[in-house]
Amino acid sequence: MAKFEQAGIQPFGVNPAGVESHAGYVQKLHFNFPLLSDPDRAIARAYHALKDDDRGIQRSVYVVDRDGTVAFARRGAPPVDEIVARAS
């Protein structure tokens, strides 16, 4: 988180589960960033993060600048240093 903060990046997660189930998930995994609910998968669809079955979610990382420009996009879980370097 410190590297993201130094780069001015606010991470958050998006998950299709409902808000009520997120509380336990966040607590269990000790997330220190917001987790947003996307039950109809509209965000996942817009960012091309749906798997071929149109239900499953492919882990993806996007950095969106304040002006809405996508500064970084990668499927999977790229290293923090790569995200910060490419998004700066």
N, C-alpha and C positions, 0 to 999 in steps of 0.2 A: 504494500500500500504506500509506503514511503516514496518509492520511485514514481508511482503514479501521481502522488500528490505534488512531488517536486516538478513534474512535467505538466501540472495543471490538468490532469486527467481524472475525472470522476468515474470510477468503474461502477457498473451495476449489472446484475444478471437478469435474464428473461427466461421464464419457465412456464409451461402450459398449465401447471397445477394451479388450483385456486388459492386465493390469498390466505384463507384459513389454514391450509396445509403448509404454507410457506413458513409460518412461525416456528413450527417444530423442526422443519428442515434447516432453517437458518441457525437455530439454536444447536442442533445436533452437529452441524458442520462448522460452527463458529464463524459464519460469514461476517465480515466487517464492512459490507457494502449492501446497498439496497437490492432486493430481489423483486422484480416486477412480474405480475401475472399476465399471461397471454393465452387464456383458455380457448379462444377460437383460432389461435395460431396465426393471427394477422401479422404480428411483428415478425415471426419466424418466416412467414411466406414472403413478406416484403424484403427481407434481408437474405433470401435464398438459403435459409437454414433448415428447410424441411428435407427429410430423406425421401427417397423415391416412392415410399408408400403414402406420402402426403400426411402422415401422422407423426412419425418419429422426428426428433430434432437432432440435427448434426451440430455438435458443439462448434461454435464459430465466434470469432472475435472481430469486432468492428470498433473503430475509433471515429467518431463523428465530431467534426469541428463545430464551434458555436454557430457558424453560418450554414450548417447542414451538409457541408462537404465531407464525404467519406475519405478520411486521411489514411486509414489502414483497414484491410480486410483480409482475414485468413481463416480457413477452416481448421479445426483442431484446437490445440492449446499451445500457441507459440510462447516462447520465453518472454518474460516481462521486459527484459532489456531490448528485445527485438521490437516489441510493441511500442515502447517509449521512443526508441531511436527513429522508427519509421513515422511515428505520429508527430514528432517535433518539427 
